[in-house]
């Protein structure tokens, strides 16, 4: 296995939810182990009105930055380098601009950035980030308290990977935490013979392998969750993969899916 790329920059988008502080504290605890810099981010929009004299953009931008600063000041920074970013515009465009300027290795976000219906696991903002960016995302459940990652359960349908760079966040986590990764291959009704072929990089970081036949990848994860008792679940975002529903809509109901463990979503392009 080649030398693992350093994870330097972690972006933490926070909204107005009460869980923002918890998400940021997890990101800081995580970054302390990974040795990465944290950028806390919130986007803001301004509806322009004719005849406005004051610089509304500047005022709202300042208020947004102050709100984020309050969240940052409420957590234990543990010596981690934390910077605040507020950007005018929509979340996705802002994230893409930040990535282009700074280079973001991982996004850590809560499942719901704003206060929305309880039956929803992934809100529109988080769902959009997973669907519309090419950066890997770590979704931290609401109220989840950080603990060292020792066991990772990676669920896949296909062992084929088009770009080995996709695995870099997972490789870095395994290295930094000294964790072991168990690979669970779910053979669904649409399983193809070529899905049994494994990328060499994926094989190299696998400590144990098991296959299972299930209707969906999610059902396979549920079936084997207690048996593996992982600290982190890892999946790939593929058009025919775990988050297929996200290609149709941005939010996901708890009845369709809910994770009570941190969920790492690696971005495999189609």
Residue frames as qw, qx, qy, qz and C-alpha x, y, z in Angstrom:
[[0.000, 0.887, 0.461, 0.000, 0.00, 0.00, 0.00],
 [0.394, 0.559, -0.023, 0.729, 1.26, 3.43, -0.91],
 [0.227, -0.107, -0.453, 0.856, 2.03, 6.15, 1.62],
 [0.039, -0.724, -0.688, 0.035, -1.23, 7.55, 2.97],
 [0.146, 0.574, 0.136, 0.794, -2.05, 11.14, 2.11],
 [0.162, -0.160, -0.560, 0.797, -2.23, 13.47, 5.10],
 [0.112, -0.752, -0.609, -0.226, -5.67, 14.70, 6.11],
 [0.331, 0.062, -0.197, 0.921, -4.98, 18.40, 6.66],
 [0.231, -0.043, 0.043, -0.971, -8.26, 20.29, 6.36],
 [0.051, -0.415, -0.907, 0.055, -11.66, 19.33, 7.78],
 [0.207, -0.248, -0.166, -0.932, -14.75, 21.43, 7.04],
 [0.061, -0.362, -0.855, 0.367, -17.58, 21.53, 9.58],
 [0.204, -0.379, -0.346, -0.833, -20.78, 23.14, 8.24],
 [0.084, -0.335, -0.783, 0.518, -23.07, 24.09, 11.11],
 [0.143, -0.548, -0.506, -0.650, -26.61, 25.38, 10.87],
 [0.326, -0.487, 0.178, -0.790, -29.11, 26.54, 13.44],
 [0.802, -0.289, -0.498, -0.161, -29.76, 23.18, 15.08],
 [0.583, -0.739, 0.254, -0.221, -29.21, 22.61, 18.79],
 [0.962, -0.095, 0.162, 0.201, -26.86, 19.80, 17.78],
 [0.488, 0.813, -0.193, 0.252, -24.31, 22.20, 16.19],
 [0.283, -0.772, 0.521, -0.228, -22.17, 22.33, 19.33],
 [0.845, -0.205, 0.491, -0.055, -22.10, 18.53, 19.59],
 [0.831, 0.521, 0.111, 0.162, -21.11, 18.12, 15.92],
 [0.264, 0.860, -0.330, 0.285, -18.28, 20.63, 16.29],
 [0.513, -0.637, 0.545, -0.185, -16.99, 19.03, 19.49],
 [0.924, 0.067, 0.371, 0.064, -16.89, 15.64, 17.77],
 [0.662, 0.710, -0.039, 0.236, -15.03, 17.19, 14.81],
 [0.044, -0.853, 0.446, -0.269, -12.46, 18.75, 17.14],
 [0.730, -0.406, 0.540, -0.108, -11.94, 15.51, 19.09],
 [0.893, 0.344, 0.267, 0.117, -11.60, 13.65, 15.78],
 [0.471, 0.829, -0.153, 0.259, -9.20, 16.25, 14.35],
 [0.391, -0.779, 0.474, -0.127, -7.02, 16.09, 17.45],
 [0.820, -0.153, 0.542, 0.103, -6.27, 12.44, 16.62],
 [0.737, 0.563, 0.287, 0.239, -6.00, 13.00, 12.88],
 [0.435, -0.444, 0.119, 0.774, -3.89, 16.15, 13.38],
 [0.269, 0.514, 0.540, 0.610, -5.98, 18.26, 11.02],
 [0.016, 0.094, 0.148, -0.984, -7.10, 21.88, 10.96],
 [0.127, 0.578, 0.800, -0.104, -10.82, 22.58, 11.38],
 [0.053, -0.082, -0.217, -0.971, -12.77, 25.16, 9.39],
 [0.157, 0.494, 0.757, -0.398, -16.18, 25.93, 10.90],
 [0.020, 0.054, 0.498, 0.865, -18.52, 27.13, 8.20],
 [0.268, 0.592, 0.680, -0.339, -21.96, 28.66, 7.79],
 [0.187, 0.280, 0.509, 0.792, -23.47, 30.07, 4.62],
 [0.128, 0.565, 0.485, -0.655, -25.90, 32.97, 4.61],
 [0.254, 0.488, 0.616, 0.564, -28.32, 34.38, 2.08],
 [0.012, 0.417, 0.226, -0.880, -29.50, 37.95, 1.67],
 [0.306, 0.652, 0.663, 0.201, -32.73, 38.85, -0.06],
 [0.249, -0.040, 0.090, 0.964, -32.01, 42.18, -1.72],
 [0.101, 0.787, 0.585, -0.169, -34.59, 44.93, -1.53],
 [0.344, 0.610, 0.213, 0.681, -34.76, 48.07, -3.64],
 [0.182, -0.841, -0.014, -0.509, -33.87, 51.27, -1.83],
 [0.824, -0.482, -0.171, 0.244, -31.75, 49.57, 0.84],
 [0.094, 0.935, -0.267, 0.215, -29.22, 52.05, 2.19],
 [0.548, -0.632, 0.545, -0.060, -27.30, 49.93, 4.69],
 [0.370, 0.447, -0.797, -0.169, -24.81, 47.34, 3.59],
 [0.871, -0.209, 0.109, -0.430, -27.05, 44.36, 4.36],
 [0.874, 0.260, -0.393, 0.118, -24.52, 41.80, 3.14],
 [0.302, 0.469, -0.576, 0.598, -21.91, 43.06, 5.55],
 [0.489, -0.386, 0.375, -0.687, -24.31, 43.15, 8.49],
 [0.949, -0.053, -0.012, -0.312, -25.72, 39.66, 7.93],
 [0.765, 0.366, -0.463, 0.257, -22.26, 38.28, 7.26],
 [0.055, 0.486, -0.578, 0.653, -20.99, 39.75, 10.53],
 [0.698, -0.276, 0.287, -0.595, -23.97, 38.35, 12.46],
 [0.956, 0.133, -0.231, -0.118, -23.43, 34.93, 10.90],
 [0.553, 0.425, -0.561, 0.447, -19.75, 34.95, 11.85],
 [0.249, -0.443, 0.503, -0.699, -20.65, 36.02, 15.41],
 [0.876, -0.150, 0.075, -0.451, -23.17, 33.19, 15.71],
 [0.889, 0.233, -0.369, 0.138, -20.56, 30.67, 14.59],
 [0.245, 0.521, -0.551, 0.604, -18.03, 32.23, 16.96],
 [0.589, -0.408, 0.333, -0.613, -20.42, 31.65, 19.87],
 [0.984, -0.001, -0.084, -0.156, -20.61, 27.95, 18.99],
 [0.683, 0.427, -0.445, 0.392, -16.81, 27.72, 18.71],
 [0.040, -0.538, 0.499, -0.678, -16.36, 29.43, 22.10],
 [0.763, -0.323, 0.189, -0.528, -18.73, 26.92, 23.72],
 [0.984, 0.068, -0.162, 0.014, -16.60, 23.84, 22.95],
 [0.635, -0.616, 0.377, 0.274, -13.25, 22.49, 24.12],
 [0.536, 0.773, -0.291, -0.174, -10.76, 23.27, 21.35],
 [0.926, -0.240, 0.238, 0.168, -8.08, 20.94, 22.79],
 [0.362, -0.583, 0.451, 0.571, -5.36, 22.87, 21.03],
 [0.552, 0.391, 0.644, 0.357, -6.81, 22.15, 17.57],
 [0.090, -0.196, 0.233, 0.948, -6.41, 24.93, 15.01],
 [0.222, 0.627, 0.745, -0.052, -9.95, 26.19, 14.35],
 [0.047, -0.111, 0.213, 0.970, -10.93, 28.91, 11.86],
 [0.360, 0.570, 0.597, -0.435, -14.33, 30.44, 11.10],
 [0.093, 0.020, 0.588, 0.803, -15.70, 30.91, 7.59],
 [0.387, 0.591, 0.547, -0.448, -18.95, 32.63, 6.67],
 [0.184, -0.054, 0.633, 0.750, -19.89, 32.86, 3.01],
 [0.486, 0.400, 0.160, -0.760, -22.70, 34.52, 1.10],
 [0.504, 0.277, -0.633, -0.518, -24.64, 32.16, -1.16],
 [0.923, -0.159, -0.121, -0.329, -25.90, 28.60, -1.06],
 [0.715, -0.539, 0.446, 0.001, -24.12, 25.91, 0.90],
 [0.895, 0.179, 0.326, 0.245, -22.97, 23.76, -2.03],
 [0.488, 0.791, -0.028, 0.368, -21.45, 26.63, -4.06],
 [0.269, -0.873, 0.337, -0.229, -19.73, 27.90, -0.93],
 [0.833, -0.347, 0.424, 0.078, -18.28, 24.48, -0.09],
 [0.819, 0.418, 0.216, 0.327, -17.00, 24.04, -3.63],
 [0.227, 0.894, -0.151, 0.355, -15.35, 27.50, -3.47],
 [0.524, -0.736, 0.406, -0.137, -13.76, 26.73, -0.11],
 [0.912, -0.059, 0.369, 0.171, -12.50, 23.39, -1.40],
 [0.664, 0.656, 0.072, 0.351, -11.02, 25.05, -4.47],
 [0.025, 0.893, -0.264, 0.363, -9.20, 27.62, -2.33],
 [0.445, -0.648, 0.550, -0.281, -8.11, 25.53, 0.66],
 [0.521, 0.213, -0.821, -0.091, -8.44, 21.88, -0.36],
 [0.650, -0.334, 0.370, -0.573, -10.89, 20.07, 1.96],
 [0.187, 0.256, -0.947, -0.041, -10.09, 16.44, 2.80],
 [0.222, -0.362, -0.902, 0.083, -13.25, 15.64, 4.77],
 [0.340, -0.427, -0.065, -0.835, -16.57, 17.23, 5.73],
 [0.199, -0.217, -0.873, 0.388, -17.95, 16.47, 9.20],
 [0.341, -0.232, -0.155, -0.897, -21.61, 17.34, 9.60],
 [0.387, 0.096, 0.741, -0.540, -24.67, 16.52, 11.69],
 [0.241, 0.328, 0.875, 0.263, -27.57, 14.69, 10.00],
 [0.049, 0.834, 0.506, 0.215, -29.81, 17.74, 10.29],
 [0.398, 0.156, -0.130, 0.895, -28.26, 21.20, 10.19],
 [0.269, -0.262, 0.044, -0.926, -31.53, 22.95, 11.02],
 [0.347, 0.093, 0.758, -0.544, -34.51, 22.20, 13.23],
 [0.505, 0.096, -0.519, -0.683, -36.78, 20.10, 11.04],
 [0.853, -0.192, -0.122, -0.470, -39.21, 17.22, 11.39],
 [0.540, -0.502, 0.654, -0.170, -38.24, 14.48, 13.81],
 [0.908, 0.175, 0.372, -0.078, -39.01, 11.71, 11.31],
 [0.624, 0.748, -0.207, 0.096, -36.19, 12.90, 9.04],
 [0.843, -0.333, 0.086, 0.412, -32.70, 11.40, 9.50],
 [0.468, -0.055, 0.264, 0.841, -30.86, 13.38, 6.83],
 [0.187, 0.788, 0.286, -0.512, -32.07, 16.93, 6.24],
 [0.619, 0.769, 0.152, 0.055, -31.93, 18.76, 2.92],
 [0.041, 0.915, -0.400, -0.017, -28.62, 20.49, 3.63],
 [0.498, -0.449, 0.739, 0.067, -26.72, 17.38, 4.69],
 [0.763, 0.334, 0.553, 0.023, -28.35, 15.36, 1.92],
 [0.485, 0.874, -0.021, -0.019, -27.33, 17.98, -0.63],
 [0.158, -0.794, 0.583, 0.069, -23.73, 17.94, 0.61],
 [0.641, -0.149, 0.750, 0.071, -23.59, 14.15, 0.22],
 [0.684, 0.539, 0.492, 0.017, -25.26, 14.25, -3.18],
 [0.438, 0.887, 0.103, 0.100, -23.73, 17.30, -4.82],
 [0.084, -0.867, 0.489, 0.039, -20.12, 17.52, -3.62],
 [0.846, 0.313, -0.425, 0.074, -17.19, 15.22, -4.40],
 [0.021, 0.542, -0.658, 0.522, -15.75, 15.46, -0.88],
 [0.509, -0.203, -0.830, 0.101, -16.08, 12.54, 1.52],
 [0.406, -0.554, 0.047, -0.725, -18.51, 13.17, 4.37],
 [0.310, -0.080, -0.862, 0.394, -18.60, 11.94, 7.96],
 [0.462, -0.536, -0.268, -0.654, -22.13, 12.19, 9.38],
 [0.156, 0.098, -0.773, 0.607, -22.19, 12.34, 13.19],
 [0.333, -0.565, -0.732, -0.185, -25.47, 11.30, 14.85],
 [0.258, -0.729, 0.015, -0.634, -27.23, 13.84, 17.04],
 [0.663, -0.654, 0.214, -0.295, -25.90, 13.73, 20.59],
 [0.955, 0.086, -0.185, 0.215, -23.14, 11.25, 19.72],
 [0.392, -0.858, 0.320, 0.084, -20.09, 11.58, 21.99],
 [0.518, 0.659, -0.545, -0.011, -16.67, 11.00, 20.43],
 [0.798, -0.426, 0.426, 0.021, -14.80, 7.81, 21.20],
 [0.098, -0.551, 0.720, 0.410, -11.67, 6.40, 19.57],
 [0.832, 0.351, -0.149, -0.404, -12.37, 4.44, 16.40],
 [0.391, -0.435, 0.810, 0.040, -11.09, 0.88, 16.76],
 [0.424, 0.194, 0.871, 0.154, -13.45, -1.10, 14.54],
 [0.336, 0.402, -0.212, -0.825, -14.78, -0.03, 11.14],
 [0.566, 0.305, 0.766, -0.010, -17.48, -1.86, 9.22],
 [0.166, 0.409, -0.407, -0.800, -17.30, -1.07, 5.50],
 [0.616, 0.366, 0.668, -0.199, -20.36, -2.19, 3.54],
 [0.134, 0.439, -0.524, -0.717, -20.15, -2.60, -0.22],
 [0.858, 0.352, 0.234, -0.290, -21.96, -4.20, -3.11],
 [0.812, 0.540, -0.099, 0.198, -19.05, -4.11, -5.52],
 [0.718, -0.501, 0.122, 0.468, -15.35, -4.43, -4.76],
 [0.561, 0.422, 0.269, 0.659, -14.46, -2.44, -7.86],
 [0.186, -0.840, -0.148, 0.489, -13.21, 1.11, -7.30],
 [0.597, 0.735, 0.159, 0.280, -12.47, 3.47, -10.18],
 [0.214, 0.784, -0.300, 0.500, -10.19, 5.84, -8.27],
 [0.689, -0.163, -0.573, 0.414, -7.92, 4.68, -5.45],
 [0.091, 0.286, -0.255, 0.919, -7.97, 8.26, -4.07],
 [0.587, -0.475, -0.314, -0.575, -11.52, 7.57, -2.92],
 [0.819, -0.323, -0.453, 0.137, -10.12, 5.38, -0.13],
 [0.391, 0.413, -0.375, 0.732, -7.75, 7.99, 1.31],
 [0.408, -0.549, 0.209, -0.699, -10.02, 9.27, 4.13],
 [0.938, -0.269, -0.084, -0.200, -10.69, 5.70, 5.28],
 [0.811, 0.218, -0.335, 0.427, -7.01, 4.78, 5.06],
 [0.131, 0.531, -0.350, 0.761, -6.06, 7.82, 7.13],
 [0.662, -0.490, 0.117, -0.555, -8.64, 7.01, 9.81],
 [0.977, -0.101, -0.187, 0.032, -7.44, 3.41, 10.05],
 [0.639, 0.340, -0.344, 0.598, -3.84, 4.56, 10.34],
 [0.065, -0.568, 0.273, -0.774, -4.40, 7.41, 12.83],
 [0.700, -0.421, 0.195, -0.543, -6.62, 5.41, 15.18],
 [0.041, -0.332, 0.941, -0.056, -4.87, 2.07, 14.71],
 [0.716, 0.139, 0.334, -0.598, -8.25, 0.66, 13.70],
 [0.278, -0.027, 0.922, 0.268, -9.21, -2.58, 11.96],
 [0.501, 0.281, -0.152, -0.804, -11.60, -2.66, 9.01],
 [0.449, 0.151, 0.880, -0.035, -14.07, -5.47, 8.36],
 [0.258, 0.192, -0.481, -0.816, -15.45, -5.63, 4.84],
 [0.477, 0.303, 0.756, -0.330, -19.07, -6.71, 4.45],
 [0.129, 0.126, -0.619, -0.765, -20.13, -7.44, 0.88],
 [0.535, 0.317, 0.548, -0.559, -23.88, -7.46, 0.34],
 [0.076, 0.023, 0.828, 0.555, -25.04, -9.55, -2.59],
 [0.460, 0.367, 0.310, -0.747, -28.32, -8.00, -3.66],
 [0.733, 0.432, 0.518, -0.084, -30.60, -9.28, -6.46],
 [0.508, 0.858, -0.070, -0.032, -28.68, -7.02, -8.86],
 [0.528, -0.634, 0.506, 0.251, -25.30, -8.45, -7.87],
 [0.702, 0.651, -0.257, -0.131, -22.94, -8.96, -10.83],
 [0.952, -0.032, -0.075, 0.296, -20.07, -11.48, -11.20],
 [0.504, 0.523, -0.175, 0.665, -17.57, -8.65, -11.66],
 [0.394, -0.798, 0.084, -0.448, -18.58, -7.23, -8.26],
 [0.919, -0.371, 0.002, 0.132, -16.50, -10.02, -6.71],
 [0.672, 0.370, -0.115, 0.631, -13.33, -8.41, -8.08],
 [0.440, -0.837, -0.192, 0.261, -11.62, -6.26, -5.45],
 [0.294, 0.881, -0.224, 0.295, -9.43, -3.21, -5.91],
 [0.726, 0.122, -0.489, 0.468, -5.96, -3.94, -4.54],
 [0.032, 0.395, -0.358, 0.845, -5.99, -0.89, -2.23],
 [0.693, -0.367, -0.003, -0.621, -9.30, -1.98, -0.72],
 [0.926, -0.071, -0.368, 0.035, -8.02, -5.51, -0.20],
 [0.514, 0.331, -0.480, 0.629, -4.86, -4.19, 1.45],
 [0.162, -0.348, 0.392, -0.836, -6.73, -2.38, 4.24],
 [0.793, -0.258, -0.236, -0.499, -9.23, -5.18, 4.91],
 [0.188, -0.437, 0.805, -0.354, -8.67, -7.18, 8.10],
 [0.353, 0.155, 0.906, -0.177, -11.68, -9.48, 7.72],
 [0.331, 0.093, -0.489, -0.802, -14.24, -10.23, 5.02],
 [0.324, 0.265, 0.866, -0.272, -17.79, -11.55, 5.02],
 [0.213, -0.079, -0.536, -0.813, -20.51, -11.74, 2.40],
 [0.278, 0.321, 0.738, -0.524, -24.25, -11.72, 2.89],
 [0.002, 0.330, 0.706, 0.626, -27.31, -11.97, 0.67],
 [0.056, 0.529, 0.543, -0.650, -29.88, -9.25, 1.31],
 [0.360, 0.767, 0.517, 0.118, -32.48, -7.27, -0.61],
 [0.183, 0.937, -0.054, 0.291, -30.59, -4.01, -0.02],
 [0.512, 0.364, -0.488, 0.606, -27.21, -2.94, 1.31],
 [0.305, -0.500, 0.300, -0.753, -28.89, -1.19, 4.23],
 [0.899, -0.269, -0.051, -0.341, -30.66, -4.41, 5.28],
 [0.851, 0.178, -0.384, 0.312, -27.32, -6.21, 5.17],
 [0.171, 0.478, -0.436, 0.743, -25.74, -3.60, 7.44],
 [0.603, -0.437, 0.171, -0.645, -28.59, -3.90, 9.94],
 [0.961, -0.088, -0.232, -0.123, -28.30, -7.70, 9.98],
 [0.817, 0.117, -0.324, 0.462, -24.58, -7.67, 10.78],
 [0.022, -0.790, 0.183, -0.585, -24.33, -4.53, 12.94],
 [0.697, -0.624, 0.221, -0.276, -24.57, -6.16, 16.36],
 [0.975, 0.007, 0.023, 0.219, -22.28, -9.00, 15.33],
 [0.629, 0.444, -0.097, 0.632, -19.51, -6.55, 14.35],
 [0.427, -0.815, -0.269, 0.286, -20.18, -3.82, 16.94],
 [0.573, 0.361, 0.068, 0.733, -18.22, -1.17, 14.98],
 [0.232, -0.586, -0.242, 0.738, -17.31, 2.36, 16.03],
 [0.201, 0.537, -0.255, -0.779, -17.72, 3.63, 12.47],
 [0.699, 0.416, 0.582, 0.017, -19.76, 2.53, 9.44],
 [0.056, -0.501, 0.446, 0.739, -18.30, 3.23, 6.01],
 [0.638, 0.511, 0.576, -0.011, -20.20, 3.17, 2.71],
 [0.294, -0.067, 0.456, 0.837, -19.66, 4.43, -0.83],
 [0.416, 0.605, 0.236, -0.636, -21.85, 6.93, -2.61],
 [0.149, -0.070, 0.800, 0.577, -22.66, 5.27, -5.89],
 [0.471, 0.046, -0.246, -0.846, -25.62, 5.65, -8.21],
 [0.776, -0.135, -0.524, -0.324, -26.58, 2.04, -7.63],
 [0.442, 0.125, -0.727, 0.511, -25.33, 1.97, -4.07],
 [0.255, -0.343, -0.728, 0.536, -26.22, 2.79, -0.48],
 [0.081, 0.517, 0.289, -0.802, -27.63, 6.27, -1.05],
 [0.191, 0.289, 0.735, 0.582, -29.47, 5.62, -4.27],
 [0.044, -0.795, -0.601, 0.064, -32.48, 7.51, -2.88],
 [0.246, -0.684, -0.026, 0.687, -30.38, 10.64, -2.64],
 [0.199, -0.019, 0.577, 0.792, -30.27, 10.83, -6.41],
 [0.096, -0.592, -0.701, -0.386, -34.04, 11.33, -6.26],
 [0.325, -0.882, -0.180, -0.288, -34.29, 13.56, -3.20],
 [0.255, 0.608, -0.501, 0.560, -31.98, 15.21, -0.69],
 [0.462, -0.430, 0.511, -0.584, -33.67, 14.27, 2.59],
 [0.501, 0.021, -0.862, -0.072, -34.00, 10.74, 3.98],
 [0.675, -0.502, -0.002, -0.540, -36.67, 9.63, 6.46],
 [0.312, -0.465, 0.774, -0.294, -35.74, 7.56, 9.50],
 [0.857, 0.128, 0.387, -0.314, -38.09, 4.87, 8.24],
 [0.784, 0.588, -0.195, 0.007, -35.80, 4.47, 5.20],
 [0.734, 0.224, -0.385, 0.514, -32.50, 4.76, 7.03],
 [0.354, -0.887, 0.143, -0.261, -31.03, 5.87, 10.34],
 [0.724, 0.220, -0.492, 0.431, -27.53, 5.47, 11.72],
 [0.562, -0.823, -0.045, -0.073, -26.77, 5.73, 15.41],
 [0.740, -0.340, 0.218, 0.538, -23.06, 5.47, 14.67],
 [0.036, 0.717, -0.312, -0.622, -20.80, 7.87, 12.77],
 [0.782, 0.437, 0.440, 0.057, -21.22, 7.21, 9.05],
 [0.212, -0.549, 0.463, 0.663, -18.34, 7.79, 6.63],
 [0.703, 0.608, 0.349, -0.118, -19.49, 8.26, 3.03],
 [0.412, -0.356, 0.524, 0.655, -16.73, 7.91, 0.44],
 [0.489, 0.679, 0.058, -0.545, -17.38, 9.52, -2.93],
 [0.479, -0.029, 0.760, 0.439, -17.02, 7.11, -5.80],
 [0.369, 0.490, -0.146, -0.776, -17.88, 8.86, -9.06],
 [0.763, 0.310, 0.562, -0.078, -19.80, 7.06, -11.76]]
